[in-house]
Amino acid sequence: MNTVKNFAAIFLLALLVSCGGGTDSQPTNAKGFAAIEQSIKDKFGADAYYTNVNILHDASLGNMINVTVTEDPASLEMGEHVFSKHSSWEQNATVTIEIPEGTQAKDYMFQLDENISLETLGALVEQSVAKLTAEKNIDNPTLAMAFIKFPKNGDIAKTEYTVRLEPKNGGTSFTFRYDLQGNFIEMDY
C-alpha cells in the first residue's frame, strides 16, 4: 500500500513540475497574481531582491514572466530569468550592476512583500479592465503586460504599478499607471 501512495505522490509531483505548477495559466487577477508571486518566491526565495518583475499575457501562450533577481544584493550580480509554458524557469542572462559609491545595492532593489506585491498588481489589472470597459465601452479587454516600475534612484515611495490592456480583437493599447498604494495616476493610449 505504501508503494502505491509513494508512486501516486511522485506522479503528482512530476505532473506539477512538468506543467510549471500552473503559473502560465493563472488568471490575470489578484488571486492569479498572488499564485504567480508564490511561484516566484518558491523559485528564488522569499527574501530575494528584484529590479524587474514583468508579466506578459497572451491568450494562446498564457503568462510569461520576466524577473531580474538576486539573493545577495552585495554581490552586484543579478540573474535575468524568464518563465513560459514552453521553458519553465530559464536564466537567459547574468547582469552586473553598478551603484554610486557609499550606497548599498539593495537600496536600488525591491522585495515582494506587504509593500510591493503581485496580488496588488493583479487587483489593479481587474480595476483597469473595469475602468476601460466603463469609460471607453470596450468589451472584454485583455491584459498585454503588467509590471512594477521601481525608480532608478531607489525611492520606494515613487514605485508604480503599470497595466497595459488591449481590446480582445487587437487595436489601440491602453496603459494604466498607479502609485504604490494603488491610487490611479493616469490612463494613456
C-alpha positions as CSV (number, residue, x, y, z in Angstrom):
1,M,0.0,0.0,0.0
2,N,2.9,2.4,0.8
3,T,4.3,1.7,-2.6
4,V,1.1,2.8,-4.3
5,K,1.0,6.0,-2.1
6,N,4.6,6.8,-2.9
7,F,4.1,6.2,-6.6
8,A,1.0,8.5,-6.6
9,A,2.9,11.2,-4.7
10,I,5.8,11.0,-7.2
11,F,3.4,11.1,-10.1
12,L,1.6,14.2,-8.8
13,L,4.9,16.0,-8.1
14,A,6.2,15.1,-11.6
15,L,2.9,16.3,-13.1
16,L,3.1,19.7,-11.3
17,V,6.7,20.2,-12.2
18,S,6.1,19.3,-15.9
19,C,3.2,21.8,-16.0
20,G,5.2,24.5,-14.4
21,G,2.8,24.5,-11.4
22,G,0.2,26.2,-13.5
23,T,2.0,29.6,-13.4
24,D,1.5,30.1,-17.1
25,S,-2.3,29.5,-16.8
26,Q,-3.1,31.6,-13.7
27,P,-5.9,34.1,-14.3
28,T,-4.9,37.8,-14.7
29,N,-6.5,38.9,-11.4
30,A,-5.5,39.4,-7.8
31,K,-5.8,35.7,-6.9
32,G,-3.9,34.5,-10.0
33,F,-1.1,37.1,-9.5
34,A,-0.8,36.0,-5.8
35,A,-0.2,32.5,-7.1
36,I,2.4,33.8,-9.5
37,E,4.1,35.7,-6.7
38,Q,4.2,32.5,-4.6
39,S,5.7,30.6,-7.6
40,I,8.4,33.3,-7.9
41,K,9.2,33.1,-4.2
42,D,9.3,29.3,-4.4
43,K,11.9,29.6,-7.1
44,F,14.0,32.4,-5.9
45,G,13.3,32.6,-2.1
46,A,11.1,34.8,0.0
47,D,14.0,37.2,0.7
48,A,15.1,37.7,-2.9
49,Y,15.7,41.2,-4.3
50,Y,14.4,42.4,-7.7
51,T,14.9,45.2,-10.1
52,N,12.3,44.0,-12.6
53,V,9.1,41.8,-12.4
54,N,7.2,41.8,-15.6
55,I,4.1,39.7,-16.5
56,L,3.1,39.4,-20.1
57,H,-0.1,37.6,-21.2
58,D,-1.0,36.1,-24.5
59,A,-4.3,34.2,-25.0
60,S,-2.7,31.3,-26.7
61,L,0.6,31.1,-24.7
62,G,-0.6,32.1,-21.2
63,N,1.5,34.1,-18.8
64,M,5.2,34.8,-19.5
65,I,7.2,36.2,-16.6
66,N,10.5,38.0,-16.7
67,V,12.4,38.8,-13.5
68,T,15.8,40.3,-12.7
69,V,16.7,38.9,-9.3
70,T,19.4,38.2,-6.8
71,E,19.5,36.5,-3.4
72,D,22.6,38.5,-2.5
73,P,22.5,42.2,-3.5
74,A,26.0,42.8,-2.2
75,S,27.4,40.5,-5.0
76,L,26.3,43.2,-7.5
77,E,25.2,40.3,-9.8
78,M,21.6,39.5,-10.8
79,G,20.1,36.8,-12.9
80,E,17.6,37.6,-15.6
81,H,15.1,34.7,-15.7
82,V,12.1,34.0,-17.9
83,F,9.2,31.7,-17.3
84,S,6.9,30.5,-20.0
85,K,4.8,27.4,-20.5
86,H,7.4,26.1,-23.0
87,S,10.6,26.6,-20.9
88,S,9.5,26.8,-17.3
89,W,12.1,28.9,-15.5
90,E,15.2,29.6,-17.6
91,Q,18.1,32.0,-16.9
92,N,18.9,33.9,-20.0
93,A,21.5,36.5,-18.7
94,T,23.7,37.5,-15.8
95,V,23.6,41.2,-15.1
96,T,26.3,43.1,-13.2
97,I,25.1,46.3,-11.7
98,E,26.9,49.5,-10.8
99,I,25.9,51.6,-7.8
100,P,27.1,55.0,-6.6
101,E,29.9,54.9,-4.1
102,G,28.8,54.9,-0.5
103,T,25.5,53.2,-1.2
104,Q,24.2,49.6,-1.0
105,A,22.9,47.7,-3.9
106,K,19.7,46.7,-2.1
107,D,18.8,50.4,-1.9
108,Y,18.1,50.1,-5.7
109,M,16.1,46.9,-5.5
110,F,12.7,45.8,-4.1
111,Q,11.3,42.7,-2.5
112,L,7.9,41.1,-3.0
113,D,6.3,41.7,0.4
114,E,3.5,43.6,2.0
115,N,4.8,46.9,0.5
116,I,5.1,45.7,-3.1
117,S,3.0,42.7,-4.2
118,L,1.8,41.0,-7.3
119,E,-1.6,40.4,-5.7
120,T,-2.0,44.2,-5.6
121,L,-0.9,44.4,-9.3
122,G,-3.5,41.7,-10.1
123,A,-6.2,43.7,-8.4
124,L,-5.2,46.7,-10.4
125,V,-5.5,44.7,-13.6
126,E,-9.1,43.9,-12.6
127,Q,-9.7,47.6,-11.7
128,S,-8.2,48.7,-15.1
129,V,-10.4,46.3,-17.0
130,A,-13.5,47.6,-15.3
131,K,-12.4,51.2,-15.9
132,L,-11.6,50.7,-19.6
133,T,-15.0,48.9,-20.1
134,A,-16.9,51.6,-18.4
135,E,-15.1,54.7,-19.8
136,K,-14.3,53.5,-23.4
137,N,-17.1,51.0,-23.9
138,I,-14.6,48.2,-24.8
139,D,-15.9,44.8,-24.0
140,N,-13.5,42.1,-22.6
141,P,-10.2,43.9,-22.8
142,T,-7.3,41.6,-22.2
143,L,-4.0,42.0,-20.3
144,A,-1.0,42.5,-22.5
145,M,1.5,43.4,-19.8
146,A,1.7,44.3,-16.1
147,F,4.8,45.3,-14.2
148,I,6.3,47.0,-11.2
149,K,8.2,50.2,-12.1
150,F,10.8,50.7,-9.4
151,P,12.6,54.1,-9.6
152,K,16.3,54.1,-10.6
153,N,17.1,56.3,-7.6
154,G,15.7,53.7,-5.2
155,D,12.9,56.0,-3.8
156,I,10.4,53.2,-2.9
157,A,7.7,55.9,-2.5
158,K,7.9,56.6,-6.2
159,T,7.3,52.9,-7.2
160,E,4.5,52.5,-9.7
161,Y,2.3,49.6,-10.9
162,T,1.7,49.6,-14.6
163,V,-1.0,47.7,-16.5
164,R,-1.3,47.6,-20.3
165,L,-4.6,46.3,-21.8
166,E,-5.7,45.7,-25.3
167,P,-9.1,45.1,-26.9
168,K,-9.7,41.4,-27.4
169,N,-9.5,41.7,-31.2
170,G,-6.5,44.0,-31.2
171,G,-6.2,47.7,-31.7
172,T,-5.1,50.5,-29.5
173,S,-3.5,49.5,-26.2
174,F,-4.3,51.4,-23.0
175,T,-1.7,51.9,-20.3
176,F,-2.8,52.5,-16.7
177,R,-0.4,53.8,-14.0
178,Y,-1.0,53.5,-10.3
179,D,1.1,54.6,-7.3
180,L,2.4,52.2,-4.6
181,Q,-0.8,52.4,-2.7
182,G,-2.9,51.5,-5.8
183,N,-4.2,55.1,-6.4
184,F,-4.9,55.8,-10.1
185,I,-2.4,58.2,-11.7
186,E,-3.3,58.2,-15.4
187,M,-4.5,56.3,-18.4
188,D,-2.7,56.7,-21.7
189,Y,-3.4,55.3,-25.1
